[in-house]
Amino acid sequence: MEEIYYFCGMNEEVRETFHSAEYDEYYDALDARVKAKYDYVETIIKTQYVVNKKFVKNLEGTEFYEVRISVGTNEYRTIIFAVDTASFTESKRVLFLNSFLKKGTKQYKGEIATARQILNKYI
């Protein structure tokens, strides 16, 4: 797989990623197809300064961003935090906090509250 990244200009990391225990628990329970997509998007996050909003988007009114994974008709989301700056684009370290299968916009309030609780364990 390293060869593919090399040819795509994705061989150097611009960002380091860290995972909360909650994220790892969620990830471990996913099937192989979804894990592969998560791995692909995490590689983009690690190797690209500017990441398309298709993959990472700011959660308006919060200090968080969301990683967006689409597999079939399912929409997976992971709330992340830029550790060393207020801007994801400028960050060198990103913490993956919690993940969920998106069912609607109303669930974001609870997921953001969960992300804050997890983040408080690390600060």
C-alpha positions in Angstrom: 0.0 0.0 0.0 2.9 2.4 0.6 3.6 2.3 -3.2 0.1 3.7 -3.9 0.5 6.5 -1.5 4.0 7.4 -2.9 2.7 7.7 -6.4 -0.3 9.9 -5.2 2.1 12.2 -3.3 0.8 10.8 0.0 4.0 9.5 1.4 4.7 12.2 4.0 2.6 12.9 7.0 1.6 16.5 7.7 -0.7 15.6 10.6 -0.5 13.1 13.4 -3.7 11.4 14.6 -4.6 10.1 18.0 -7.6 8.0 19.0 -9.7 8.0 22.2 -10.6 4.7 23.7 -14.2 5.4 22.7 -13.2 5.8 19.1 -11.1 2.6 19.1 -14.0 0.6 20.6 -16.4 1.9 17.9 -13.8 1.3 15.1 -13.1 -2.3 16.3 -16.8 -3.2 16.0 -17.1 -2.1 12.4 -17.0 -4.5 9.5 -14.0 -4.7 7.2 -15.5 -2.6 4.4 -16.3 0.3 6.7 -12.9 0.0 8.4 -11.2 0.3 5.0 -13.0 3.5 4.3 -12.1 4.9 7.7 -8.5 4.0 7.1 -8.6 5.7 3.7 -10.0 8.9 5.1 -7.5 8.9 8.0 -4.7 8.6 5.5 -6.0 11.6 3.7 -6.2 13.5 7.0 -2.6 12.5 7.8 -1.1 13.3 4.4 -3.0 16.3 2.9 -2.8 19.9 4.2 -6.2 20.7 2.7 -8.9 18.1 3.1 -12.0 18.2 1.0 -15.2 19.0 2.9 -16.5 15.7 1.6 -14.2 14.1 4.3 -13.8 16.7 7.0 -16.2 19.5 7.8 -16.3 22.1 10.7 -19.2 21.6 13.1 -20.6 25.2 13.1 -20.7 26.9 16.5 -18.3 24.4 18.1 -14.5 23.8 18.3 -15.0 20.4 16.6 -14.8 19.0 13.1 -16.5 15.9 11.8 -15.0 13.1 9.7 -17.5 12.0 7.1 -17.6 8.4 5.9 -20.1 7.2 3.3 -20.5 3.5 2.7 -23.5 2.5 0.6 -26.5 4.4 2.1 -24.9 4.6 5.5 -23.4 7.9 6.7 -20.8 7.5 9.5 -19.5 10.4 11.5 -16.5 10.9 13.8 -16.1 14.0 15.9 -12.5 15.2 15.9 -10.5 18.0 17.6 -7.5 19.9 16.3 -5.2 19.6 19.3 -2.6 22.3 18.6 -4.6 25.0 16.8 -8.2 26.3 16.4 -8.1 25.4 12.7 -8.0 21.8 11.4 -6.2 23.0 8.3 -3.3 24.4 10.4 -3.2 21.5 12.9 -0.4 19.1 13.2 -2.2 16.8 15.7 -5.8 15.6 15.6 -7.7 13.6 18.2 -10.5 11.3 17.1 -13.1 11.5 19.9 -16.3 9.6 19.2 -18.1 8.0 16.2 -21.7 7.3 15.3 -24.0 6.2 12.5 -25.8 9.3 11.4 -29.6 9.0 11.6 -30.5 12.7 11.7 -29.3 16.1 12.6 -30.9 16.1 16.0 -28.5 13.5 17.4 -25.5 15.9 16.9 -26.3 17.8 20.1 -25.8 14.6 22.2 -22.8 13.5 20.2 -21.1 16.9 20.6 -21.7 16.7 24.4 -20.1 13.2 24.4 -17.1 14.6 22.5 -16.7 17.3 25.1 -16.8 14.8 27.9 -14.1 12.6 26.2 -12.0 15.7 25.4 -12.1 16.8 29.0 -10.3 13.5 29.9 -7.4 14.5 27.7 -7.1 18.1 28.7 
